[in-house]
Amino acid sequence: MNVSLKDSLEIYIDGASRGNPGESAIGILIRRGKRVIKKISQSIGHATNNKAEYMALIYALQEALILKADRVRVYTDSALLYHQIQGNYKIKNPVLKNLFVQLRHLAEGFEGLEIKHIPREENKEADRLASQAISKEQAKMVAPAVPTLRRDKTAGEESPSSRGSCIPVMRDPPPSATHFGGRNSGGGFPPQIVADPALRHDSWRRREEPQ
């Protein structure tokens, strides 16, 4: 069914996977006319690139329903997704079959739904959003920072909190005093490395697997 651009949402979608299967994410750009009304950059965990493409379309249609759109035109650079939705390619993968059933159900919520295949060069923003989500997720998986040693100002000894232990620092306390060790500093969260979303590496993206 063709959709008039005048009274529809335009949605650009992309799914990406580093490893295929590997850490995956989706990118979605939603427009009403020339105005961008929403961008989505969302990690979806461990998945194949083909599953990520399907998930991007599912998220896009869900967002369109939330925005109360009656007519939607979706743009994708995934030839596999496009041809499977159109019925040109048979869906053999059981995971994709289940996702296709969800898509068919979501499609019933619109008066008009059109899916168009476009070159990757015309889908750069959705691609960037998907890549950005993966980079942010992978930045969380950094090694804990090495604790910095501090010196006790009074006795010139290492503070137990800097060593991450509970060994007391003995400094000849008065007879009536009870001396306890410092806190364990090993339970804090390590600082995160923030990846630059502008850096784009295409070498990790594999071609879609035929299903």
N, C-alpha and C positions, 0 to 999 in steps of 0.2 A: 504494500500500500504506500503510495506516495504521500508525502506530507508537505503542506505549504510552509515555507520558512517563516512567513509573516506571523503565524499563530502557533509556533512550536518552540521547544527548547532544542538547542544544538549542543550535543555532548561529544567531546573527544575523549577517547579512552585508550589506555595502554596497560599492559601487564609485563612485568620483568622478573627474571630469575637469575641469580648469580650462582651458577653451578649446574642448574637444570637437570635434576632437581637441586634446589638450594634455597638460600634466603630470598624471599620473593615479596613483591609489593605491587600496588596498583597506582595509577595516576589518572585523574579525571578532571577535565575542564568543562564547565557548564556555562553556556551563553544563552541569553535571551536577546535576539537581534545582535547588535555589536557589543552589547554590555556583558562583561564577565560577572556572573552572579555567585559562582562558587568554584573553589579548587579543592581537590582531595588528593592527599599524598599519604597512603596508608600501607603499613606492613601487613602481610597476611601469613607470615611464618614460612615454613618449609613447603615448597611446592615446585611443580614443573612450570615452564614458561606458558605452556598451553592452558594449564589450570588458572594461572594468573590472568591470562587474557579473558577467560570466561568469568572469573571473579570480578574483573573490572567492569564487564557489561552488567553483571548482576547488581553491583553497587550503584552503577549509573542509573539503572531503571528504578531501583529503590529510592534514590535521591529524587528522581523525576516525580515519583508518586508523592513523596514528602512535600515537594514544591507544588503539588496539585496540577501538574501539567497534563493536558489532554492529548497532546501530540508531541512526538519526540523524533528527532533525527540523530542517529548515533554514527560517529565516524571512528573507524578502526583501521590500523595498518596491518592487522593480522589476517592474512589470506586464509589460513586454516579456520579461524573463527567465523569469518564471513561466509565461506563456502559451506561450512557445516550448518550454520544457521539457515542458509538458503536451501539446504537439502542437496547441494551438489556433491558434497563429500559425505561418506558414511561415517558415523561416529562409532568407533570400535572400543575405545577406552571406557570402562565402566564408570570411572570418576566423572569424565566429561559427559557421559550419558545422563547421570544424575543432575549435573549442573544444567544441562540442556532442558530437562524437565522443569527445573526452577525458572529458567528463562521464559519458557513457553507459558508458564503460569503467570509470571509478572506481566507479560505482554498483553494479557487479557484486561489489564487495568487501564489501557490507553485506547482512545478512539483511532489513533493512527500511530504506527511505529515503523520507522524506516532505518535500515542499517546500510551504511555505505562503506566501501573499501577505498582507502586513500593511500598515497605513497607515504613512506615514513617521514619524508622531509616536511610534509604538511601536518605532522602530528608531534612536533618537537616539544610542545609544552606539556602534553600528557606524558610523553616519554621522560622528560626532565623530572616531573613530579614523582613518577614511579622510581626512578633512579635515586632521587633524593631520600625517599623513605627507606630504601635499602641501606644507603650510606649511614643514615642516622641510627638504624637498628644495629648495624655492624660496629658503629662507634661505641656502643654500650658494652661491647665484649672486649674491653681492654684489660690488661693485667693490672692488679692492684699496685698502687704507688708504693715505693720503698720508703718506710718511715724515716724521718730526719732525726738524728741524735741530738739531744739537748744536754747541756751540762748544768748540774745543780750549782746555783750561784754561791751557796754557803760552803759546801764541802768539796766542790770541784768534781763531783761524781755524776755519772750518767743517770738521768731521771728514769725511773722504771716505766713511766708512761711512754717515753720515747722508744724504749726497747719492746713495748707491747707485752710486758711481763708483770707479775705481781710480787716480785722479790723486793722486800723492804730495803730502804736506804738507812743504814745504821750510822748514827752520828752522836753516840754517847748521850742518849736522852736522860733526863732526870729520873730518879728511882720511881717516882709515882706516875710517870708518863707511860702510855702504851702507844707504840709506833706501828702504823700500818703502811703497806706498800701503796704505790700509785695505781691509777686506773689502767685497765687493758685497753689500748687504743686500736686493737685489731678488728673491731666490729664496724668501723665506719665505711661509707661508700667511697670508692676511689673516684677521683675526678674523671670526667668524660672528655674524650677527644671529639670535638665538633668538626665533622667533615664539611668541606666546602662544597655545597651543592652545585656550584658553577663548574666544578671539575667533572668532566664527562668521559668515561672510559667505555668504549663500545666492545672491547675485546672479549669481555666476559659473556656477552649476550650471544647465545647460540641460535642457530636457525631453528624454526619450529619443527617439531618431530611429526612426521606423518602419522595420522591415527587411522 
